[in-house]
Amino acid sequence: AHAPGAVVAMDGELPADLSVGFNFGLEVPAEVDVGGNSRRYWEGSFAVALSRPWAPLTDELRTYVELFGTLGYSGPARSTLLIDGGFAYTPRKNIQLDLAFRGGVTEATPDFGVGVGLSFKL
């Protein structure tokens, strides 16, 4: 099933080589009940991240910390709040590898997790 949505992302530079990024989103996923009936509900998302490169050693590796979560507006959507931190390695302008460690701040979130990621721009 598709889940229509939109995300607005912004970023900026701060003193001491720090960068800040924000994003806010809204998604309208569907919940399917036992009888196969589908019902849409609203769910928001947000994130704010602070990062810094490992310059002058390298500009390709960054350390970051991020606060993010979801805002449940209706239906089965649940509000969550998590914090994570980790490393982002950008060997090329269009490729990024991530290693993150995250923890839940509220009861509706997992206590701890580890993630790896690969992102690329077309």
C-alpha positions as YAML, in Angstrom:
chain: A
units: angstrom
residues:
- id: 1
  name: ALA
  ca: [0.00, 0.00, 0.00]
- id: 2
  name: HIS
  ca: [1.23, 3.48, -0.74]
- id: 3
  name: ALA
  ca: [1.48, 6.17, 1.91]
- id: 4
  name: PRO
  ca: [1.32, 9.69, 0.49]
- id: 5
  name: GLY
  ca: [3.43, 12.21, 2.32]
- id: 6
  name: ALA
  ca: [5.74, 15.19, 2.14]
- id: 7
  name: VAL
  ca: [8.92, 16.28, 3.93]
- id: 8
  name: VAL
  ca: [10.45, 19.76, 4.19]
- id: 9
  name: ALA
  ca: [14.19, 19.78, 4.93]
- id: 10
  name: MET
  ca: [16.42, 22.71, 5.87]
- id: 11
  name: ASP
  ca: [20.04, 23.02, 6.92]
- id: 12
  name: GLY
  ca: [22.49, 25.69, 7.90]
- id: 13
  name: GLU
  ca: [25.99, 26.40, 9.13]
- id: 14
  name: LEU
  ca: [26.90, 27.42, 12.67]
- id: 15
  name: PRO
  ca: [30.17, 28.69, 14.16]
- id: 16
  name: ALA
  ca: [33.00, 26.23, 15.00]
- id: 17
  name: ASP
  ca: [32.38, 24.10, 11.87]
- id: 18
  name: LEU
  ca: [29.00, 22.93, 13.21]
- id: 19
  name: SER
  ca: [26.04, 22.25, 10.91]
- id: 20
  name: VAL
  ca: [22.40, 22.02, 11.85]
- id: 21
  name: GLY
  ca: [19.63, 20.31, 9.92]
- id: 22
  name: PHE
  ca: [15.86, 20.19, 10.40]
- id: 23
  name: ASN
  ca: [13.10, 18.28, 8.69]
- id: 24
  name: PHE
  ca: [9.37, 18.13, 9.20]
- id: 25
  name: GLY
  ca: [7.03, 15.72, 7.47]
- id: 26
  name: LEU
  ca: [3.47, 14.51, 7.18]
- id: 27
  name: GLU
  ca: [2.40, 11.06, 6.03]
- id: 28
  name: VAL
  ca: [-1.03, 9.52, 5.48]
- id: 29
  name: PRO
  ca: [-0.56, 5.73, 5.76]
- id: 30
  name: ALA
  ca: [-3.40, 3.22, 5.73]
- id: 31
  name: GLU
  ca: [-4.43, 0.77, 8.41]
- id: 32
  name: VAL
  ca: [-6.05, -2.44, 7.14]
- id: 33
  name: ASP
  ca: [-8.44, -4.21, 9.53]
- id: 34
  name: VAL
  ca: [-9.19, -7.93, 9.76]
- id: 35
  name: GLY
  ca: [-11.97, -7.63, 7.17]
- id: 36
  name: GLY
  ca: [-9.57, -6.07, 4.64]
- id: 37
  name: ASN
  ca: [-11.01, -2.55, 4.97]
- id: 38
  name: SER
  ca: [-8.51, 0.26, 4.69]
- id: 39
  name: ARG
  ca: [-8.62, 3.46, 6.76]
- id: 40
  name: ARG
  ca: [-6.17, 6.39, 6.42]
- id: 41
  name: TYR
  ca: [-4.68, 8.22, 9.37]
- id: 42
  name: TRP
  ca: [-2.30, 11.17, 9.86]
- id: 43
  name: GLU
  ca: [1.25, 10.93, 11.20]
- id: 44
  name: GLY
  ca: [3.84, 13.68, 11.43]
- id: 45
  name: SER
  ca: [7.61, 13.38, 11.73]
- id: 46
  name: PHE
  ca: [10.40, 15.70, 12.77]
- id: 47
  name: ALA
  ca: [14.16, 15.70, 13.22]
- id: 48
  name: VAL
  ca: [16.85, 18.13, 14.26]
- id: 49
  name: ALA
  ca: [20.51, 17.18, 13.86]
- id: 50
  name: LEU
  ca: [23.80, 18.78, 14.81]
- id: 51
  name: SER
  ca: [27.00, 17.62, 13.11]
- id: 52
  name: ARG
  ca: [30.68, 18.45, 12.79]
- id: 53
  name: PRO
  ca: [33.36, 17.23, 10.35]
- id: 54
  name: TRP
  ca: [36.63, 15.72, 11.52]
- id: 55
  name: ALA
  ca: [38.57, 18.55, 9.85]
- id: 56
  name: PRO
  ca: [41.46, 19.17, 9.56]
- id: 57
  name: LEU
  ca: [42.03, 15.38, 9.52]
- id: 58
  name: THR
  ca: [39.33, 14.84, 6.88]
- id: 59
  name: ASP
  ca: [36.17, 16.51, 5.62]
- id: 60
  name: GLU
  ca: [34.71, 13.14, 4.57]
- id: 61
  name: LEU
  ca: [33.89, 11.95, 8.11]
- id: 62
  name: ARG
  ca: [31.32, 13.68, 10.34]
- id: 63
  name: THR
  ca: [30.04, 13.00, 13.84]
- id: 64
  name: TYR
  ca: [26.41, 13.84, 14.56]
- id: 65
  name: VAL
  ca: [23.71, 13.82, 17.22]
- id: 66
  name: GLU
  ca: [20.01, 13.93, 16.35]
- id: 67
  name: LEU
  ca: [16.66, 14.22, 18.10]
- id: 68
  name: PHE
  ca: [13.77, 12.82, 16.07]
- id: 69
  name: GLY
  ca: [10.34, 11.28, 16.32]
- id: 70
  name: THR
  ca: [6.79, 10.97, 15.12]
- id: 71
  name: LEU
  ca: [3.61, 12.75, 16.09]
- id: 72
  name: GLY
  ca: [0.53, 10.54, 16.01]
- id: 73
  name: TYR
  ca: [-2.51, 12.59, 15.02]
- id: 74
  name: SER
  ca: [-5.13, 9.88, 14.55]
- id: 75
  name: GLY
  ca: [-5.83, 6.15, 14.25]
- id: 76
  name: PRO
  ca: [-3.03, 3.78, 15.29]
- id: 77
  name: ALA
  ca: [-0.32, 6.45, 14.97]
- id: 78
  name: ARG
  ca: [1.81, 6.76, 18.10]
- id: 79
  name: SER
  ca: [4.00, 9.63, 19.17]
- id: 80
  name: THR
  ca: [7.66, 8.70, 19.61]
- id: 81
  name: LEU
  ca: [10.83, 10.49, 20.63]
- id: 82
  name: LEU
  ca: [14.34, 9.15, 20.05]
- id: 83
  name: ILE
  ca: [17.90, 10.40, 20.21]
- id: 84
  name: ASP
  ca: [20.76, 9.04, 18.18]
- id: 85
  name: GLY
  ca: [24.32, 9.77, 17.33]
- id: 86
  name: GLY
  ca: [26.94, 8.35, 15.09]
- id: 87
  name: PHE
  ca: [29.20, 8.82, 12.13]
- id: 88
  name: ALA
  ca: [28.59, 9.72, 8.49]
- id: 89
  name: TYR
  ca: [31.30, 9.01, 5.92]
- id: 90
  name: THR
  ca: [31.07, 10.65, 2.49]
- id: 91
  name: PRO
  ca: [33.76, 9.18, 0.24]
- id: 92
  name: ARG
  ca: [32.20, 10.90, -2.81]
- id: 93
  name: LYS
  ca: [29.89, 13.86, -3.24]
- id: 94
  name: ASN
  ca: [26.92, 11.57, -4.00]
- id: 95
  name: ILE
  ca: [27.55, 8.62, -1.59]
- id: 96
  name: GLN
  ca: [27.21, 8.48, 2.19]
- id: 97
  name: LEU
  ca: [27.68, 5.62, 4.67]
- id: 98
  name: ASP
  ca: [26.24, 5.91, 8.19]
- id: 99
  name: LEU
  ca: [26.68, 4.17, 11.53]
- id: 100
  name: ALA
  ca: [24.20, 5.19, 14.23]
- id: 101
  name: PHE
  ca: [23.40, 4.28, 17.83]
- id: 102
  name: ARG
  ca: [19.93, 5.22, 19.02]
- id: 103
  name: GLY
  ca: [17.84, 5.13, 22.14]
- id: 104
  name: GLY
  ca: [14.21, 5.74, 22.89]
- id: 105
  name: VAL
  ca: [13.21, 8.59, 25.16]
- id: 106
  name: THR
  ca: [9.53, 7.62, 25.58]
- id: 107
  name: GLU
  ca: [7.79, 4.33, 26.35]
- id: 108
  name: ALA
  ca: [6.47, 4.06, 22.77]
- id: 109
  name: THR
  ca: [10.00, 3.72, 21.38]
- id: 110
  name: PRO
  ca: [12.57, 0.91, 21.45]
- id: 111
  name: ASP
  ca: [15.13, 1.18, 24.26]
- id: 112
  name: PHE
  ca: [18.24, 0.84, 22.09]
- id: 113
  name: GLY
  ca: [19.23, 0.19, 18.49]
- id: 114
  name: VAL
  ca: [22.14, 0.22, 16.09]
- id: 115
  name: GLY
  ca: [21.82, 1.07, 12.42]
- id: 116
  name: VAL
  ca: [23.90, 1.25, 9.29]
- id: 117
  name: GLY
  ca: [22.92, 3.08, 6.15]
- id: 118
  name: LEU
  ca: [23.90, 3.75, 2.58]
- id: 119
  name: SER
  ca: [22.60, 6.83, 0.77]
- id: 120
  name: PHE
  ca: [23.28, 8.09, -2.71]
- id: 121
  name: LYS
  ca: [22.12, 10.93, -4.94]
- id: 122
  name: LEU
  ca: [21.20, 10.27, -8.53]
...
